[in-house]
Amino acid sequence: MSSQNASSAPTRRHLTGIATLSLPDIQTLLDLSEEEIAVSRSRDKKKSALKGRTQINLFFEASTRTQSSFELAGKRLGADVMNMSVANSSVKKGETLIDTAMTLNAMRPDILVVRHHAAGAVALLAQKVDCSVVNAGDGAHEHPTQALLDALTIRRRMGRVAGLRVAICGDVLHSRVARSNILLLNALGAEVRVIGPSTLLPSGIADMGVTVFRKMEEGLKDADVVMMLRLQRERMEGAFVPSVREYFRQYGLDGDKLSHARAGALVMHPGPMNRGVEIASGIADGPQSVIEEQVEMGVAVRMAVMEWLAGGDGESR
């Protein structure tokens, strides 16, 4: 498909959360991501799908991994990419989110990638601009591209997602990754478990279609995938855990706890990792870990999302 045809294709508006995607949408994005992996692994890592388009990465929270992943994805699709430094912007001088949205909208970008510390901020911004908006994480609400890359990693390693037992462990309360993964994994037919202390499990979590465990050994029994979450101390006000040492003893993934999962169970982590807090180094670097593969899948998924939003089908080179 030529870039000219891609430009004339209907534009899908936004990706603000997993709930906005139908099952066919999810399957399409995962399949398109497979094609983008081949692009990333080829010598010529360029497509023309977003040639002439402008992508602005607007990050109100620091995130080296996610921002660099979106930047690389946009450049591989041929977009002109600008990273907006919020620390040096007018936002720090009192400009509101809506003011920022209107200012950026006047620059006529085609894709706006946004990370914000407040839940719902990305959806609000999407209502005020004329371009497509991608949620790169909003508060403790959602992180849809992380869930998609996790599902892609699982599908490539296990051959499927449906029917697998996936245990999401740790600080579920403060995790947008957990929420998006629960929504996506349920949509794909996985059996989802969450494991954590009562202080780090949101009220009503069982209503999201998960089985709740408070002991790692019980929750990990016969799990096919073990997804560890970062202990997000920067979002905590008060004492949610007695101590880091005690947290690792009860909920940190080590060899003894992992032995309760199925042999060969995948070990995942969205990063950045706190080694010795939620995961032992030997497990993070061990043969069951797919943490580095998750990083590679992140670029492919973000390429797929932006091309899909722009109306492309993955064929333009």
C-alpha positions as CSV (number, residue, x, y, z in Angstrom):
1,M,0.0,0.0,0.0
2,S,1.5,3.4,-1.0
3,S,1.8,6.2,1.5
4,Q,-0.6,8.2,-0.7
5,N,-3.2,5.5,-0.3
6,A,-2.5,5.3,3.4
7,S,-3.0,9.0,3.8
8,S,-6.4,8.8,2.1
9,A,-7.6,5.9,4.3
10,P,-10.1,6.7,7.1
11,T,-8.4,7.8,10.3
12,R,-9.3,6.1,13.5
13,R,-9.4,8.6,16.3
14,H,-7.7,7.7,19.5
15,L,-6.4,4.9,21.8
16,T,-7.1,6.1,25.3
17,G,-7.7,2.7,26.9
18,I,-8.2,-1.0,26.2
19,A,-12.0,-0.7,26.8
20,T,-12.2,1.4,23.6
21,L,-11.0,-1.6,21.5
22,S,-13.2,-4.4,20.2
23,L,-11.8,-8.0,20.0
24,P,-11.3,-7.7,16.3
25,D,-9.4,-4.4,16.9
26,I,-7.1,-6.2,19.4
27,Q,-6.4,-9.1,17.0
28,T,-5.7,-6.7,14.2
29,L,-3.2,-4.7,16.3
30,L,-1.4,-7.9,17.4
31,D,-1.2,-9.2,13.9
32,L,0.0,-5.9,12.6
33,S,2.6,-5.8,15.4
34,E,4.0,-9.1,14.1
35,E,4.6,-7.4,10.7
36,E,6.3,-4.5,12.5
37,I,8.7,-6.9,14.3
38,A,10.0,-8.0,10.9
39,V,10.6,-4.3,10.0
40,S,12.5,-3.7,13.2
41,R,14.6,-6.7,12.6
42,S,15.4,-5.9,9.0
43,R,18.4,-4.0,7.8
44,D,16.2,-1.2,6.4
45,K,14.1,-0.2,9.4
46,K,12.0,2.3,7.6
47,K,8.4,2.4,6.4
48,S,6.5,5.3,4.7
49,A,3.2,4.8,6.5
50,L,3.5,8.1,8.4
51,K,5.6,10.0,5.9
52,G,4.7,13.7,6.1
53,R,2.9,13.2,9.4
54,T,3.9,14.9,12.7
55,Q,4.0,13.1,16.0
56,I,4.4,15.0,19.3
57,N,5.4,13.1,22.4
58,L,4.0,15.0,25.4
59,F,5.2,13.4,28.7
60,F,4.2,15.1,31.9
61,E,5.9,12.2,33.7
62,A,9.4,11.0,33.1
63,S,9.6,7.6,31.3
64,T,12.8,6.9,29.3
65,R,11.6,3.5,28.1
66,T,8.1,4.4,26.9
67,Q,9.1,7.7,25.4
68,S,12.1,6.4,23.5
69,S,10.0,3.5,22.3
70,F,7.3,5.8,20.9
71,E,10.0,8.0,19.4
72,L,11.7,5.1,17.7
73,A,8.4,3.7,16.5
74,G,7.4,7.0,14.9
75,K,10.7,7.5,13.1
76,R,10.6,3.9,11.8
77,L,7.2,4.7,10.3
78,G,8.6,7.9,8.6
79,A,7.0,10.5,10.9
80,D,8.5,13.8,12.0
81,V,8.8,13.3,15.8
82,M,9.0,16.0,18.4
83,N,9.6,15.3,22.1
84,M,8.1,18.1,24.2
85,S,10.0,18.7,27.4
86,V,7.3,19.6,29.9
87,A,9.9,20.5,32.5
88,N,10.9,23.4,30.4
89,S,7.4,24.3,29.0
90,S,4.8,26.8,29.9
91,V,3.0,24.1,31.9
92,K,5.5,24.8,34.7
93,K,4.6,28.4,34.5
94,G,0.9,27.8,35.3
95,E,-0.5,26.9,31.9
96,T,-3.4,24.4,32.2
97,L,-3.7,21.1,30.3
98,I,-6.4,22.6,28.1
99,D,-4.2,25.6,27.2
100,T,-1.4,23.2,26.3
101,A,-3.9,21.2,24.2
102,M,-5.0,24.2,22.3
103,T,-1.5,25.4,21.7
104,L,-0.4,22.0,20.4
105,N,-3.6,21.7,18.3
106,A,-2.7,25.0,16.5
107,M,0.6,23.3,15.4
108,R,-1.5,20.8,13.5
109,P,0.1,17.5,14.7
110,D,-1.3,14.2,13.4
111,I,-0.5,12.1,16.4
112,L,-0.2,13.2,20.0
113,V,1.3,10.6,22.5
114,V,0.5,11.6,26.1
115,R,1.6,10.5,29.5
116,H,0.1,12.3,32.5
117,H,0.0,11.8,36.2
118,A,-3.8,12.3,36.5
119,A,-6.2,9.6,35.5
120,G,-8.5,10.7,32.7
121,A,-6.3,13.6,31.6
122,V,-5.5,11.9,28.3
123,A,-9.2,11.3,27.5
124,L,-9.9,15.0,28.3
125,L,-7.1,16.2,26.1
126,A,-8.4,13.9,23.2
127,Q,-11.6,15.9,23.3
128,K,-9.8,19.2,22.7
129,V,-7.6,18.4,19.7
130,D,-8.1,17.4,16.1
131,C,-5.4,14.8,15.9
132,S,-5.2,11.2,17.1
133,V,-4.2,10.8,20.7
134,V,-2.5,7.7,22.2
135,N,-2.5,7.1,25.9
136,A,1.1,6.4,27.1
137,G,-0.1,6.1,30.7
138,D,-2.5,8.2,32.8
139,G,-2.2,8.0,36.5
140,A,-3.3,4.7,37.9
141,H,-5.9,4.4,35.2
142,E,-4.6,2.7,32.0
143,H,-1.5,2.0,29.9
144,P,-3.0,0.3,26.8
145,T,0.2,-0.1,24.7
146,Q,1.9,-1.9,27.6
147,A,-0.9,-4.4,27.8
148,L,-0.8,-5.0,24.0
149,L,3.0,-5.6,24.1
150,D,2.6,-8.0,27.0
151,A,-0.1,-9.9,25.1
152,L,2.1,-10.0,22.0
153,T,5.0,-11.3,24.0
154,I,2.8,-14.1,25.6
155,R,1.3,-15.0,22.2
156,R,4.6,-15.3,20.5
157,R,6.1,-17.5,23.3
158,M,3.1,-19.6,24.2
159,G,1.3,-19.7,20.8
160,R,-1.9,-18.3,22.4
161,V,-3.4,-16.3,25.2
162,A,-6.8,-17.9,25.5
163,G,-6.9,-20.5,28.3
164,L,-3.6,-19.5,29.9
165,R,-3.3,-18.7,33.6
166,V,-1.8,-15.3,34.1
167,A,-0.8,-14.2,37.6
168,I,-0.4,-10.4,38.1
169,C,1.6,-9.8,41.3
170,G,2.3,-6.9,43.6
171,D,1.2,-3.3,43.7
172,V,-2.1,-3.7,41.8
173,L,-3.6,-0.7,43.5
174,H,-1.3,1.9,41.9
175,S,-0.7,0.1,38.6
176,R,-2.2,1.3,35.3
177,V,-0.4,-1.6,33.7
178,A,-2.4,-4.1,35.8
179,R,-5.7,-2.5,34.9
180,S,-5.0,-2.5,31.2
181,N,-3.7,-6.1,31.3
182,I,-6.7,-7.3,33.2
183,L,-9.1,-5.8,30.6
184,L,-7.0,-7.1,27.6
185,L,-6.2,-10.6,29.0
186,N,-9.9,-11.2,29.9
187,A,-10.9,-10.1,26.4
188,L,-8.5,-12.6,24.9
189,G,-9.8,-15.4,27.1
190,A,-7.1,-15.8,29.7
191,E,-7.7,-16.8,33.3
192,V,-6.4,-13.8,35.3
193,R,-5.3,-13.9,38.9
194,V,-4.1,-11.0,41.0
195,I,-1.8,-11.5,44.0
196,G,-0.8,-8.9,46.6
197,P,-1.3,-7.7,50.2
198,S,-4.7,-6.3,51.0
199,T,-3.2,-2.8,51.2
200,L,-2.1,-3.0,47.6
201,L,-5.3,-4.4,46.1
202,P,-8.0,-2.0,45.0
203,S,-11.5,-2.4,46.4
204,G,-13.8,-4.2,44.0
205,I,-10.9,-5.8,42.1
206,A,-12.7,-9.1,42.0
207,D,-15.5,-7.4,40.0
208,M,-13.0,-7.1,37.1
209,G,-13.2,-10.8,36.4
210,V,-10.1,-11.9,38.3
211,T,-9.4,-14.3,41.1
212,V,-7.8,-12.7,44.1
213,F,-5.0,-14.2,46.2
214,R,-3.1,-12.8,49.1
215,K,-0.3,-15.4,49.2
216,M,2.2,-15.8,46.3
217,E,2.5,-19.6,46.7
218,E,-1.3,-20.0,46.3
219,G,-1.7,-17.6,43.5
220,L,1.2,-18.9,41.5
221,K,0.1,-22.5,41.6
222,D,0.1,-23.8,38.0
223,A,0.4,-20.3,36.5
224,D,1.6,-20.2,32.9
225,V,2.7,-16.5,33.1
226,V,3.9,-14.6,36.1
227,M,3.7,-10.8,35.6
228,M,5.4,-8.8,38.4
229,L,4.6,-5.2,39.1
230,R,6.8,-2.4,40.3
231,L,6.2,-1.3,43.9
232,Q,5.3,2.3,43.1
233,R,6.4,4.1,46.3
234,E,6.2,7.5,44.6
235,R,2.4,7.1,44.4
236,M,2.0,6.0,48.0
237,E,0.9,8.3,50.8
238,G,1.3,6.4,54.0
239,A,2.7,3.0,54.9
240,F,1.3,0.4,52.4
241,V,4.0,-2.2,53.3
242,P,5.9,-2.8,56.6
243,S,9.3,-2.5,54.9
244,V,10.9,-3.2,51.5
245,R,12.7,-6.2,53.0
246,E,9.4,-7.7,54.4
247,Y,7.7,-7.0,51.1
248,F,10.3,-9.0,49.2
249,R,10.1,-11.8,51.6
250,Q,6.4,-12.2,51.1
251,Y,5.8,-10.9,47.5
252,G,9.1,-10.7,45.8
253,L,9.6,-13.3,43.0
254,D,12.4,-15.7,43.8
255,G,13.1,-19.3,42.9
256,D,11.1,-20.8,45.7
257,K,8.0,-18.9,44.8
258,L,8.4,-19.4,41.1
259,S,8.6,-23.2,41.6
260,H,4.9,-23.1,42.4
261,A,4.1,-22.0,38.8
262,R,4.1,-24.4,35.9
263,A,7.5,-25.5,34.6
264,G,8.7,-23.0,32.1
265,A,6.3,-20.3,33.1
266,L,7.1,-17.0,31.6
267,V,8.3,-14.2,33.9
268,M,7.4,-10.7,32.9
269,H,7.9,-7.2,34.3
270,P,6.8,-3.9,32.7
271,G,9.9,-2.1,34.0
272,P,11.7,-0.3,35.5
273,M,12.6,-3.1,37.8
274,N,13.4,-2.8,41.5
275,R,15.7,-5.7,41.9
276,G,15.5,-7.3,45.3
277,V,12.2,-5.6,45.9
278,E,9.6,-7.2,43.6
279,I,12.0,-9.6,41.8
280,A,15.3,-11.3,42.5
281,S,18.1,-10.6,40.0
282,G,18.5,-14.3,39.3
283,I,14.9,-14.6,38.1
284,A,14.9,-11.3,36.2
285,D,18.0,-12.5,34.2
286,G,17.0,-16.2,34.2
287,P,15.9,-18.5,31.3
288,Q,12.2,-18.0,32.0
289,S,12.4,-14.2,31.8
290,V,11.0,-12.4,28.7
291,I,11.6,-8.9,30.1
292,E,14.0,-7.9,27.3
293,E,11.6,-9.3,24.7
294,Q,8.9,-7.1,26.1
295,V,11.1,-4.1,25.3
296,E,11.4,-5.2,21.7
297,M,7.7,-5.9,21.4
298,G,7.0,-2.4,22.7
299,V,8.5,-0.7,19.6
300,A,6.6,-3.0,17.3
301,V,3.2,-2.5,19.1
302,R,3.6,1.3,19.2
303,M,4.4,1.2,15.4
304,A,1.3,-0.9,14.9
305,V,-0.9,1.4,17.0
306,M,0.1,4.6,15.3
307,E,-0.1,3.1,11.8
308,W,-3.5,1.7,12.6
309,L,-4.8,5.0,13.9
310,A,-3.6,6.7,10.8
311,G,-5.6,4.2,8.7
312,G,-2.7,2.1,7.4
313,D,-2.8,-1.7,7.1
314,G,0.9,-2.5,7.5
315,E,1.8,-2.9,3.8
316,S,3.4,0.4,3.0
317,R,7.2,0.4,2.8
